[in-house]
Amino acid sequence: MKRLFALTGIVLCSVVILGQKRTGVENLADFDERLFHFGFALGFNKSNFYMITNNNNYNLGGDSLIGVSVDPQSGFNLGIVSSLNITNSLKLRFIPSLSFQERMVNYSYNMPNIIDTVFTQQQRVESTFLDFPFNFKFRTYRAHNFAASFIVGGKYSLDMASQQDVTEDAILKIKKPDYSFELGVGTDFFLQYFKFGLELKYSMGFPNALIQENNQWSRPIDSLKNQMWLFSITFEG
């Protein structure tokens, strides 16, 4: 993943430098005069859970649970960009996306029969979300071929990999639908033939996504809410 980020950064820098070589020329001068714009987005995400645990003690084969934690994992997004120009500075954007996410939930147990010994069990929670976000994009006026923006909105998501209907109870399950808010910032580079954008967004779900089945995985947890950081590259014509 680090190599992929490095390669992506090199490619992006090359695209921007090449696109800005024609100094003194305003690229896509009539871009904001058109009502609609379309394109695609490629994103890299870091997904997590906002978790609330309870204070009860639980045992597993005589061992006491001492803590539950979440390790964020990396994934990626693919989306289609539809943008409505309300004004030159305000855009309404709809970016239906396919989001591949993964989180690792760690359960740490104290072994009373062996002094100062802790062992950890893990639950890998994988999701494939269909995201339907609506965002308002507040953009600054163009400074030659550059502009910055602030993004706010919300999205409805469906986890196509949710195991909520699976009868097996030896897994940690999360619900299929989710609602979340989004906040972010971005930059736009107007190149010769298309607009190239970079966006960084944070999203957090409103509802508790945990399916409480009172098994060893869900019993120590009161609430799980989906969280994600998303870095996106957009291309619009």
Contacts in CASP RR format, 6 or more apart in sequence:
PFRMAT RR
TARGET T0000
AUTHOR 0000-0000-0000
METHOD contacts of the structure
MODEL  1
MKRLFALTGIVLCSVVILGQKRTGVENLADFDERLFHFGFALGFNKSNFY
MITNNNNYNLGGDSLIGVSVDPQSGFNLGIVSSLNITNSLKLRFIPSLSF
QERMVNYSYNMPNIIDTVFTQQQRVESTFLDFPFNFKFRTYRAHNFAASF
IVGGKYSLDMASQQDVTEDAILKIKKPDYSFELGVGTDFFLQYFKFGLEL
KYSMGFPNALIQENNQWSRPIDSLKNQMWLFSITFEG
1 44 0 8 1.000
1 74 0 8 1.000
1 75 0 8 1.000
4 44 0 8 1.000
5 44 0 8 1.000
8 44 0 8 1.000
8 233 0 8 1.000
12 196 0 8 1.000
12 198 0 8 1.000
12 233 0 8 1.000
15 191 0 8 1.000
15 196 0 8 1.000
16 189 0 8 1.000
16 191 0 8 1.000
16 196 0 8 1.000
18 191 0 8 1.000
19 27 0 8 1.000
19 145 0 8 1.000
19 189 0 8 1.000
19 191 0 8 1.000
19 192 0 8 1.000
20 145 0 8 1.000
20 189 0 8 1.000
20 191 0 8 1.000
22 192 0 8 1.000
24 144 0 8 1.000
26 142 0 8 1.000
26 144 0 8 1.000
26 145 0 8 1.000
26 190 0 8 1.000
27 145 0 8 1.000
27 190 0 8 1.000
27 191 0 8 1.000
27 192 0 8 1.000
28 190 0 8 1.000
28 191 0 8 1.000
28 192 0 8 1.000
28 194 0 8 1.000
28 195 0 8 1.000
31 37 0 8 1.000
31 190 0 8 1.000
31 195 0 8 1.000
31 237 0 8 1.000
32 85 0 8 1.000
32 88 0 8 1.000
34 85 0 8 1.000
35 84 0 8 1.000
35 85 0 8 1.000
36 82 0 8 1.000
36 83 0 8 1.000
36 84 0 8 1.000
36 85 0 8 1.000
37 81 0 8 1.000
37 82 0 8 1.000
37 83 0 8 1.000
37 85 0 8 1.000
37 195 0 8 1.000
37 236 0 8 1.000
37 237 0 8 1.000
38 80 0 8 1.000
38 81 0 8 1.000
38 82 0 8 1.000
38 83 0 8 1.000
38 236 0 8 1.000
38 237 0 8 1.000
39 80 0 8 1.000
39 81 0 8 1.000
39 82 0 8 1.000
39 234 0 8 1.000
39 235 0 8 1.000
39 236 0 8 1.000
39 237 0 8 1.000
40 78 0 8 1.000
40 79 0 8 1.000
40 80 0 8 1.000
40 81 0 8 1.000
40 234 0 8 1.000
40 235 0 8 1.000
41 77 0 8 1.000
41 78 0 8 1.000
41 79 0 8 1.000
41 80 0 8 1.000
41 81 0 8 1.000
41 95 0 8 1.000
41 97 0 8 1.000
41 232 0 8 1.000
41 233 0 8 1.000
41 234 0 8 1.000
41 235 0 8 1.000
42 76 0 8 1.000
42 77 0 8 1.000
42 78 0 8 1.000
42 79 0 8 1.000
42 232 0 8 1.000
42 233 0 8 1.000
43 76 0 8 1.000
43 77 0 8 1.000
43 78 0 8 1.000
43 230 0 8 1.000
43 231 0 8 1.000
43 232 0 8 1.000
43 233 0 8 1.000
44 74 0 8 1.000
44 75 0 8 1.000
44 76 0 8 1.000
44 77 0 8 1.000
44 230 0 8 1.000
44 231 0 8 1.000
45 74 0 8 1.000
45 75 0 8 1.000
45 76 0 8 1.000
45 77 0 8 1.000
45 99 0 8 1.000
45 100 0 8 1.000
45 101 0 8 1.000
45 228 0 8 1.000
45 229 0 8 1.000
45 230 0 8 1.000
45 231 0 8 1.000
46 72 0 8 1.000
46 73 0 8 1.000
46 74 0 8 1.000
46 75 0 8 1.000
46 228 0 8 1.000
46 229 0 8 1.000
47 72 0 8 1.000
47 73 0 8 1.000
47 75 0 8 1.000
47 101 0 8 1.000
47 102 0 8 1.000
47 103 0 8 1.000
47 127 0 8 1.000
47 226 0 8 1.000
47 227 0 8 1.000
47 228 0 8 1.000
48 70 0 8 1.000
48 72 0 8 1.000
48 103 0 8 1.000
48 227 0 8 1.000
48 228 0 8 1.000
49 70 0 8 1.000
49 103 0 8 1.000
49 105 0 8 1.000
49 125 0 8 1.000
49 209 0 8 1.000
49 224 0 8 1.000
49 225 0 8 1.000
49 226 0 8 1.000
49 227 0 8 1.000
50 204 0 8 1.000
50 205 0 8 1.000
50 223 0 8 1.000
50 224 0 8 1.000
50 225 0 8 1.000
50 226 0 8 1.000
50 227 0 8 1.000
51 68 0 8 1.000
51 69 0 8 1.000
51 70 0 8 1.000
51 105 0 8 1.000
51 221 0 8 1.000
51 223 0 8 1.000
51 224 0 8 1.000
51 225 0 8 1.000
52 221 0 8 1.000
52 222 0 8 1.000
52 223 0 8 1.000
53 67 0 8 1.000
53 68 0 8 1.000
53 220 0 8 1.000
53 221 0 8 1.000
53 222 0 8 1.000
54 220 0 8 1.000
54 221 0 8 1.000
54 222 0 8 1.000
56 219 0 8 1.000
56 220 0 8 1.000
57 64 0 8 1.000
57 65 0 8 1.000
58 64 0 8 1.000
58 65 0 8 1.000
58 216 0 8 1.000
58 219 0 8 1.000
58 220 0 8 1.000
59 65 0 8 1.000
60 109 0 8 1.000
60 121 0 8 1.000
60 216 0 8 1.000
62 112 0 8 1.000
63 109 0 8 1.000
63 110 0 8 1.000
63 111 0 8 1.000
63 112 0 8 1.000
63 119 0 8 1.000
64 109 0 8 1.000
64 110 0 8 1.000
64 112 0 8 1.000
65 107 0 8 1.000
65 108 0 8 1.000
65 109 0 8 1.000
65 110 0 8 1.000
65 220 0 8 1.000
66 108 0 8 1.000
66 109 0 8 1.000
66 110 0 8 1.000
66 118 0 8 1.000
67 107 0 8 1.000
67 108 0 8 1.000
67 220 0 8 1.000
68 105 0 8 1.000
68 106 0 8 1.000
68 107 0 8 1.000
68 108 0 8 1.000
68 220 0 8 1.000
68 221 0 8 1.000
69 105 0 8 1.000
69 106 0 8 1.000
69 108 0 8 1.000
70 103 0 8 1.000
70 104 0 8 1.000
70 105 0 8 1.000
70 106 0 8 1.000
71 103 0 8 1.000
71 104 0 8 1.000
71 105 0 8 1.000
71 106 0 8 1.000
72 103 0 8 1.000
73 101 0 8 1.000
73 102 0 8 1.000
73 103 0 8 1.000
73 104 0 8 1.000
74 102 0 8 1.000
75 100 0 8 1.000
75 101 0 8 1.000
75 102 0 8 1.000
76 99 0 8 1.000
76 100 0 8 1.000
77 97 0 8 1.000
77 98 0 8 1.000
77 99 0 8 1.000
77 100 0 8 1.000
77 131 0 8 1.000
77 230 0 8 1.000
77 232 0 8 1.000
78 97 0 8 1.000
78 98 0 8 1.000
79 95 0 8 1.000
79 96 0 8 1.000
79 97 0 8 1.000
79 98 0 8 1.000
80 95 0 8 1.000
80 96 0 8 1.000
80 97 0 8 1.000
81 93 0 8 1.000
81 95 0 8 1.000
81 234 0 8 1.000
81 235 0 8 1.000
81 236 0 8 1.000
82 93 0 8 1.000
82 94 0 8 1.000
82 95 0 8 1.000
83 91 0 8 1.000
83 92 0 8 1.000
83 93 0 8 1.000
83 94 0 8 1.000
83 137 0 8 1.000
83 236 0 8 1.000
84 91 0 8 1.000
84 92 0 8 1.000
84 93 0 8 1.000
85 91 0 8 1.000
86 92 0 8 1.000
88 139 0 8 1.000
88 141 0 8 1.000
89 138 0 8 1.000
89 139 0 8 1.000
89 140 0 8 1.000
89 141 0 8 1.000
90 136 0 8 1.000
90 137 0 8 1.000
90 138 0 8 1.000
90 139 0 8 1.000
91 136 0 8 1.000
91 137 0 8 1.000
91 139 0 8 1.000
92 134 0 8 1.000
92 135 0 8 1.000
92 136 0 8 1.000
92 137 0 8 1.000
93 133 0 8 1.000
93 134 0 8 1.000
93 135 0 8 1.000
93 136 0 8 1.000
93 137 0 8 1.000
94 132 0 8 1.000
94 133 0 8 1.000
94 134 0 8 1.000
94 135 0 8 1.000
95 131 0 8 1.000
95 133 0 8 1.000
95 135 0 8 1.000
96 130 0 8 1.000
96 131 0 8 1.000
96 132 0 8 1.000
96 133 0 8 1.000
97 129 0 8 1.000
97 130 0 8 1.000
97 131 0 8 1.000
97 133 0 8 1.000
98 128 0 8 1.000
98 129 0 8 1.000
98 130 0 8 1.000
98 131 0 8 1.000
99 127 0 8 1.000
99 128 0 8 1.000
99 129 0 8 1.000
99 130 0 8 1.000
99 131 0 8 1.000
99 157 0 8 1.000
99 228 0 8 1.000
100 127 0 8 1.000
100 128 0 8 1.000
101 126 0 8 1.000
101 127 0 8 1.000
101 128 0 8 1.000
101 129 0 8 1.000
101 228 0 8 1.000
102 124 0 8 1.000
102 125 0 8 1.000
102 126 0 8 1.000
102 127 0 8 1.000
103 124 0 8 1.000
103 125 0 8 1.000
104 122 0 8 1.000
104 123 0 8 1.000
104 124 0 8 1.000
104 125 0 8 1.000
105 122 0 8 1.000
105 123 0 8 1.000
105 124 0 8 1.000
105 125 0 8 1.000
105 172 0 8 1.000
105 217 0 8 1.000
106 120 0 8 1.000
106 121 0 8 1.000
106 122 0 8 1.000
107 120 0 8 1.000
107 121 0 8 1.000
107 122 0 8 1.000
107 123 0 8 1.000
107 216 0 8 1.000
107 217 0 8 1.000
107 220 0 8 1.000
108 118 0 8 1.000
108 119 0 8 1.000
108 120 0 8 1.000
109 118 0 8 1.000
109 119 0 8 1.000
109 120 0 8 1.000
109 121 0 8 1.000
110 117 0 8 1.000
110 118 0 8 1.000
111 117 0 8 1.000
111 118 0 8 1.000
111 119 0 8 1.000
123 171 0 8 1.000
123 172 0 8 1.000
123 217 0 8 1.000
125 172 0 8 1.000
125 174 0 8 1.000
126 161 0 8 1.000
127 159 0 8 1.000
127 161 0 8 1.000
127 162 0 8 1.000
127 174 0 8 1.000
128 159 0 8 1.000
128 160 0 8 1.000
128 161 0 8 1.000
129 157 0 8 1.000
129 158 0 8 1.000
129 159 0 8 1.000
129 160 0 8 1.000
129 178 0 8 1.000
130 157 0 8 1.000
130 158 0 8 1.000
130 160 0 8 1.000
131 155 0 8 1.000
131 156 0 8 1.000
131 157 0 8 1.000
132 155 0 8 1.000
132 156 0 8 1.000
132 157 0 8 1.000
133 153 0 8 1.000
133 154 0 8 1.000
133 155 0 8 1.000
133 182 0 8 1.000
134 153 0 8 1.000
134 154 0 8 1.000
134 155 0 8 1.000
135 151 0 8 1.000
135 152 0 8 1.000
135 153 0 8 1.000
135 154 0 8 1.000
135 182 0 8 1.000
136 151 0 8 1.000
136 152 0 8 1.000
136 153 0 8 1.000
137 149 0 8 1.000
137 150 0 8 1.000
137 151 0 8 1.000
138 149 0 8 1.000
138 150 0 8 1.000
138 151 0 8 1.000
138 152 0 8 1.000
139 147 0 8 1.000
139 148 0 8 1.000
139 149 0 8 1.000
139 188 0 8 1.000
140 147 0 8 1.000
140 148 0 8 1.000
140 149 0 8 1.000
141 147 0 8 1.000
142 190 0 8 1.000
145 189 0 8 1.000
145 190 0 8 1.000
145 191 0 8 1.000
146 187 0 8 1.000
146 188 0 8 1.000
146 189 0 8 1.000
146 190 0 8 1.000
147 187 0 8 1.000
147 188 0 8 1.000
147 190 0 8 1.000
148 185 0 8 1.000
148 186 0 8 1.000
148 187 0 8 1.000
148 188 0 8 1.000
149 185 0 8 1.000
149 186 0 8 1.000
149 187 0 8 1.000
149 188 0 8 1.000
150 184 0 8 1.000
150 185 0 8 1.000
150 186 0 8 1.000
151 182 0 8 1.000
151 183 0 8 1.000
151 184 0 8 1.000
151 185 0 8 1.000
151 186 0 8 1.000
151 199 0 8 1.000
151 201 0 8 1.000
152 181 0 8 1.000
152 182 0 8 1.000
152 183 0 8 1.000
152 184 0 8 1.000
153 181 0 8 1.000
153 182 0 8 1.000
153 183 0 8 1.000
154 179 0 8 1.000
154 180 0 8 1.000
154 181 0 8 1.000
154 182 0 8 1.000
154 203 0 8 1.000
155 179 0 8 1.000
155 180 0 8 1.000
155 182 0 8 1.000
155 203 0 8 1.000
156 177 0 8 1.000
156 178 0 8 1.000
156 179 0 8 1.000
157 177 0 8 1.000
157 178 0 8 1.000
157 179 0 8 1.000
157 180 0 8 1.000
157 226 0 8 1.000
158 176 0 8 1.000
158 177 0 8 1.000
158 178 0 8 1.000
159 174 0 8 1.000
159 175 0 8 1.000
159 176 0 8 1.000
159 177 0 8 1.000
159 178 0 8 1.000
160 176 0 8 1.000
162 173 0 8 1.000
162 174 0 8 1.000
162 175 0 8 1.000
162 176 0 8 1.000
163 171 0 8 1.000
163 173 0 8 1.000
164 173 0 8 1.000
164 174 0 8 1.000
164 175 0 8 1.000
164 176 0 8 1.000
164 211 0 8 1.000
166 173 0 8 1.000
169 213 0 8 1.000
169 215 0 8 1.000
170 215 0 8 1.000
170 217 0 8 1.000
171 217 0 8 1.000
172 217 0 8 1.000
172 218 0 8 1.000
173 210 0 8 1.000
173 211 0 8 1.000
173 213 0 8 1.000
173 218 0 8 1.000
174 209 0 8 1.000
174 210 0 8 1.000
174 211 0 8 1.000
174 224 0 8 1.000
174 226 0 8 1.000
175 207 0 8 1.000
175 209 0 8 1.000
175 210 0 8 1.000
175 211 0 8 1.000
178 205 0 8 1.000
178 207 0 8 1.000
178 209 0 8 1.000
178 226 0 8 1.000
179 205 0 8 1.000
179 206 0 8 1.000
179 207 0 8 1.000
180 203 0 8 1.000
180 204 0 8 1.000
180 205 0 8 1.000
180 206 0 8 1.000
180 226 0 8 1.000
181 203 0 8 1.000
181 204 0 8 1.000
181 205 0 8 1.000
181 206 0 8 1.000
182 201 0 8 1.000
182 202 0 8 1.000
182 203 0 8 1.000
183 201 0 8 1.000
183 202 0 8 1.000
183 203 0 8 1.000
184 199 0 8 1.000
184 200 0 8 1.000
184 201 0 8 1.000
184 202 0 8 1.000
185 199 0 8 1.000
185 200 0 8 1.000
186 197 0 8 1.000
186 198 0 8 1.000
186 199 0 8 1.000
186 200 0 8 1.000
187 197 0 8 1.000
187 198 0 8 1.000
188 195 0 8 1.000
188 196 0 8 1.000
188 197 0 8 1.000
189 195 0 8 1.000
189 196 0 8 1.000
189 197 0 8 1.000
193 237 0 8 1.000
194 235 0 8 1.000
194 236 0 8 1.000
194 237 0 8 1.000
195 234 0 8 1.000
195 235 0 8 1.000
195 236 0 8 1.000
195 237 0 8 1.000
196 233 0 8 1.000
196 234 0 8 1.000
196 235 0 8 1.000
197 233 0 8 1.000
197 234 0 8 1.000
197 235 0 8 1.000
197 236 0 8 1.000
198 231 0 8 1.000
198 232 0 8 1.000
198 233 0 8 1.000
198 234 0 8 1.000
199 230 0 8 1.000
199 231 0 8 1.000
199 232 0 8 1.000
199 234 0 8 1.000
200 229 0 8 1.000
200 230 0 8 1.000
200 231 0 8 1.000
200 232 0 8 1.000
201 229 0 8 1.000
201 230 0 8 1.000
201 232 0 8 1.000
202 227 0 8 1.000
202 228 0 8 1.000
202 229 0 8 1.000
202 230 0 8 1.000
203 226 0 8 1.000
203 227 0 8 1.000
203 228 0 8 1.000
203 230 0 8 1.000
204 225 0 8 1.000
204 226 0 8 1.000
204 227 0 8 1.000
204 228 0 8 1.000
205 225 0 8 1.000
205 226 0 8 1.000
205 227 0 8 1.000
206 225 0 8 1.000
207 225 0 8 1.000
208 223 0 8 1.000
208 224 0 8 1.000
208 225 0 8 1.000
209 224 0 8 1.000
209 225 0 8 1.000
209 226 0 8 1.000
210 218 0 8 1.000
210 221 0 8 1.000
210 222 0 8 1.000
210 223 0 8 1.000
210 224 0 8 1.000
211 218 0 8 1.000
212 218 0 8 1.000
212 219 0 8 1.000
212 221 0 8 1.000
END
